[in-house]
Amino acid sequence: MLLTIVAFMLITVLVYLPGLNGGFLYDDYINIANNVLVHPDSLTPLSLLQASGSFTPGGRYMSMLSFALNSYLLGPSPYGFKAVNLVIHLVNGVLIFFLTKSLIAASTSQKDGPSLSKWLPVFIAAAWLLNPIQLTSVLYTVQRMTSLSALFVLAGLLMYTYGRVRQQRGDSGMPLVVIGLVGGTLLAFFNKENGILLLPLALLIEMAFFRFRSASVKIDWKIIALLLVIPALALVIMVVVEGYSPERLLAGYRHREFNLEERLMTEARILWFYLRLILLPDNGLLGIWHDDIAISTTLLSPPTTIPSIFGIATLLIVGCTLLFRMPLIGMGILWFFVAHSLESTFIPLELAHEHRNYLASYGVLLVIFTSVSGLFGKFEKQRLGVLVMLAFIAAYTVVTFERSQIWSNPVQHALVEAANHPGSAKAQYEAGKSLIGLSAGDADLLNSGMDHLRLSAALDRTGIIADLSLMTTAQLNGIHVQRVWLENIRKTIQHYPLGGSDISALR
């Protein structure tokens, strides 16, 4: 089994190897490439402190510190950053393996546990490592914030699970439980705020497999107290230390084309879109940007809004129903929604990003692979079940490798994204910027690049970057600067507050 795990890890390295040659992208520039604080000349306490606090609008101290150490030890090129991201991804795959193994052991201790293959943890970890939706968390450099936060979430949950198993055997497990919950949450949170989700995920594991019991008592009130007190302390940290408040969160909608109600309705459709990308990945649909997704303005517009909401409600009911009867499957369903409970609900973020599925995808794969193993095991066709699971992994591997090759060349990547997402303002902007950067006096390339920028400007009603780029590109190339570009900027500023990228572009 160990050799099989190592083999899948080597396959993951080979699949991602072409993509390591890609460049920086979008938010990489403001946070890494152009952030002088994460490129220190020496590792002094002051330089490390400044680097850790250099994220705008604040927080994510450990991720920023890791970027500074990365730059100092391996240099400022994108390759070194992406290579470290890949190592983090491999470590997370190992944690997924051990977490799955421990959950299966806890599940089969229940009298109604499903029939499972001993290879199931290996196949789930391999599918998770090689699923194409994970690629942006590895090759989009700044998304180390996601993968590093996930590392501590998984490590914390693993320690919690080990501790609870020891307690149910009558051994001492409370130190592991406390360290997993407290240490894991703090370390995850200071890489990215959604690390706080370790706590509801731990509660989900507790409800599915341990039911608040220990060997000596039917109800372990210490566990209940921990799972109530620690979230309360985490809430205090978020409010007092990080300054979160409802007003601060809701103020972010001033930057968006949608309000809270529209976001919630739209996210119902997006969750189904994510499920499709995880189960049936398609490089024509996958992309670094999904700002081309239509906003749900009412329950009937688009018409898929109501079915999406009812479908999610149905899945939640099924997950809750199966949580005690088939804990692995019930937990897997609910895991997906818990993992999306911050970034895909009320917080006024951009509507969709694939890296939000880095942890969430584990729940989906747990459901699919457990179901396949249980179904074929029931009919004593375990080998056929193994072949089905390997077929999933093989398909994921092929699509991820193709995607990694696309990401290996920044210009090729930008043009593919623009072709696959013609309604994405950001994809069109990156394509335009890439072509203009290559033009070097080539009028055709320059005109094509400016066409992409014009399309981006028309699509982006809340930002000014494309219009600013049109103005500067025209000025630098002796082209007439059109007054409509300036008027577009004026109108946008009148209706929407400037975002960080807009301010950076103005500077």
C-alpha angles and dihedrals in degrees: 000000000000091000090051091053091049090048093053090048090053090049088052090053092050092048093052097039096092092049093056087075092064124107138243118290136208107299090027089077100056094039102036121000097045096028104101091190092069091053101065122177090215138014102247124152089248095051092048092047091050092048093049091053097045099096115111122249088017142262127062088103098162095050091051090047090052090053090053092050089045092053094046095048102035104021132249099288119117091238094069093048093048092047091056089047088056091051090052089050091052092050089051089052090055090050090050089054095052094042091052091047092052093046091050090051090051091046096050089052086068111086092233096046116139125256106266138188118233087229094059095097090052094049094046091049091048093048090049093049094048101037108122093227089070094062097089090055088058108033099032092079101208090056088079079097087070099043096042091049089049090052092061092041091055093042091049093049091047092053090046092051093047090049093051092048089053091050092052089052090054095255129121110275105146095099090057091046093051095043091047094051101038102031095039094049095048095046092045094046094052090054093049131345096241087069083091086078089079086085100057089040089054089049089051091052090047093052094046101045114012105029093206091292133131131189095266102036137042093219118031104205092186090065092047090050092049093050090051102037099045094053088049090053090046089053090052090052091051093049101037105029101032096030098232117168136158089252093053092048097046092045087071090072089074087075094052138080089225137058129222095273093048091048093052092049092047094048090059088063093041093055089059089048089054091050090054092050092050097047101033107021117195123184088214090063101032116088145146090247130043100174087127092077111116117244118241102236095175137005088266100042108102094019092226091068098087095043089049092053093047091046092055091047089052092050091050091052091048091048092051091046094051096041093093100027099045103011099182093053095039092048091046092056094047092042090064092055096041090052089054095043095104109030095037101045133048104341109104097238125137108291102249141015128160095222088069085076095058092105097016093062090064090069092052093049091046090056096046098044095041090050092049092048093046094045096050092038090055090058092041091247096123094144091055089051090053090052091051091051092047089051090057091050092047092051091049090049094054095048093045092049091051089049092047089055090052090052092050092081116048095207094045089047093051093049093047091050091050092048093048094043107035090163095055114105092198095049091051091047093052091047091050093047091049094050093046090050089055097043099088092173096328102133094198093054091045094050092045090051092050090049089058090049091051090052090048091051091051092050098044109071097167102046137062103201097102094049091047090050091050090053095048094042092051093047093049093049100044094252123143110266107229117224091219089072091059091045090052090053091048093050093046093051090049093056105031133039115244115263125216093263091050092052091047090051092050091052 
